[in-house]
Amino acid sequence: MDGTGELFAPFAAEVSSWATVQIARYPLRSPCSMDALVAALELDAPVTLVAESFSTAVGIRFATQRPELVERLVLVGSFVTPPLGATLLRAFGRVPFLIAPPRWAVRTFLTGTGSSDALIDTVRQALSRVAPEVLADRLAQLSRLDERERLRALQMPIMTVSARQDRLVSASVTAELRAARPDARHVDLDAPHLILQARPGPAAALVRTFVGA
């Protein structure tokens, strides 16, 4: 949700040994809609598109609008209906984002109980770079989204990677995602919500297998 792109460095390092990596980045100071983020994506050749968490809707909408540029779609820590936390926090507006999230909160809800201090610091620093009103706006968008019909309509191969230790995306929300595309490849990984950050090696291996399938 931060959109800085900084949190994808470990995953990109794993993938770059066998593929070219391009990381999308979002505006840090000005709120904009999901569709505006989709319109800002610049690709000039077909790719395997990997979308994590907040970017689920961006990835699905881009694949819907530009299917010729998406050979495969990988949805990581994803949801097509709102996680409960987004709905609950929306009422507080920008207030929850006025200070960097406490280390315990990052560890509990995002990076996992066994995560390193370095990873927690990286997450906190990335979030602190984004204006509070931008984060609040993105959270509000999450609380209203429903991407099930768009996901059902996609024709390219799809893989979803869900975290067994996810404390943000509930089992019922994950079930909604899988019910929308029972034909997709669905994988559970022993990881917290931020799968690509906490488990970059196993996640990259899953994508490589999917690409080669």
N, C-alpha and C positions, 0 to 999 in steps of 0.2 A: 504493500500500500504506500510505502514511502516514495517509490518511483525514482529513487536516485540511481539504481542499477548497481550500487556498491555491494549489496548483499549477495549478488550472483557471482562474485569473483571466484570463490572456491569451486562452484559447479562449472563455471566457464573454464577454469584451469583443467578440470578433469576431462571435459569434452574436447578441448582444443587439441588434444593429442590425436584425435581422429576426425574432427570436423571443424569447420569454420563457425565461429560464434559471433552473433550480433545481438547486443543487449538493448532493448528499448528503454528509454528514460522518459519520465513524465515531468511536467512543469512543477516546480517546487514552491512557487509563490502565488500562483493564480489558480483558483478552482476552475475545472472544466469537466464537461460531461464525458461519459464513457464513449459516446459516439465521436466526440472531438479527439479523444485519445486514439481511437481506431483510425480516424482520418489522418492522424499525424504519423502513423507507422509507415516507414519507407522501406519497401522491399522491391528488388528488381529481378528476382529469380525465385522459383519455388523452394520452400523450406519445410523443415519439421518445426512447427511452432510449439514452443513450450510456454505454458501460462500457469503461474502459481498464485493461489489464493485470490487476492483482489483482482488480479489480471485475468481470472477465468472469463468474465464477461467480455473483456476486451478481446481475448483470443477467440472466443466463440463468435463474436460479432464480426471480427476481421475475416474469419474463415467463411462466414455467411456471405459477406460482401465481396470478398476476393478469393473465391475457392481455387482459382487457377494458381494462386501463389502459396497455397498450403497443401503440401503433399500428405502430411500427417499432423495430427493435433494431439499434444500431450498435456493433460490437465493435472496439476500437482497440488495437493492440499486444497482441492477445489470444491465449489458449491454452486448450484444453479438456483437455489432458493436461499433466503437470508439466514445466516447464522443468528442464533438468539442474541448473542452479545451485541451484534450490530444494531438490532432493534432496541435493546435496552439502553445502550450508550447514546443513541441518536438524540435523546431528549436533553442531554447535557451539552450539546453543541460543541464549541471549541474548548470548553473548560478542561476536559481530560487531557488535552494536548498542549496545555500552556507550559508544562514542565516535562522533562524527559521521564519516561516511564521508570518506576522503581526497578532495581535489578531483580528483585524477587518476582515481580510481575512478568518481566521478560522471560525469566527462567521457567516460571510456572506455565505460562500460556503460549509462549512462542518457541523457545529454544530447547526446552526439556530440562529435567532436573540434573542431568549429568553434563550439561553444557559448560564450556570453558568460560572464564572471565573475559577472554579476548572476544569471543563470539557475542557475548552479552553487550560488551562495550560497543562493538561494531553496529549492532542493531539499534542501540540507544542513540549513537551518533548519527546514524542514517535518519532516524525519525526526527531528531532535533534539527535537521537541516530543512525540514518541510514546515511551511507556515501552518499554524494551528487551524486556521480556517480551511486550508486545503485538506488536511486530514479529516476534519469534521465533515466537509462536503463529500469526501470519498466514502466515509462511513455511512452517511445518509443515503448515498446511492446504493450501497450494499444492502441497506435495510429495505429497499424497494424492489430489488432486482428479481426477475424470473426469466431464466434463460432456457427453460426446458424445451419449449417449442423450437427455438433456434438450434439447440443441440440435436434434437430429433431429426431435423431436416438435413444435417450435414452428411456428405457422401464420402468423405475421406476416412482412412483408418484413424481410430481414436484409441488412446490409452489413458486411463486415469490412475493416478498414484495417490493413495490415501494413507494417512499416518495412524498407526494403531494407538499412539499416545496423544492424539490431537485433543486439546482441551478447548478449542475454539469452534471446531466444526464437529457437531454431534453425529452420532451414528445414524440418526433419523435423517439428517440433512445429507449425509453421504449416500444413504439409501435412495433419496430423491434423485441425486445425480445418476446413480447406477440404473435406476428404473427408467430414466429418460433414454438411456442407451444400453440396453442389456446385451447388445451385440459387441460392445467395445471390450477391449482388454482391460480388466480391472485388477489392480495389484495393491496389496497392503504391504507397507514397509514399517519396520520397527523404528519409528521416528516420532518427533514432536511435530507441531504444526508447520514450522519452517523446515520442510524436508530438504530442500536444495541447499540450505545453509548448514543444517546439522548433520546431514548424511549425503554430502555431495558425491562421494565415490559410488555407493550403491545406487543412487538416483541416476547418475550418468551411465552406469552399467545397464540399468533397465532401459534407458532411452536408446543406447547403442543396440541392444538386442531387438528393440522394437523397430528401429530404422532398418536393421538387417533382415527382418522377418520377410 
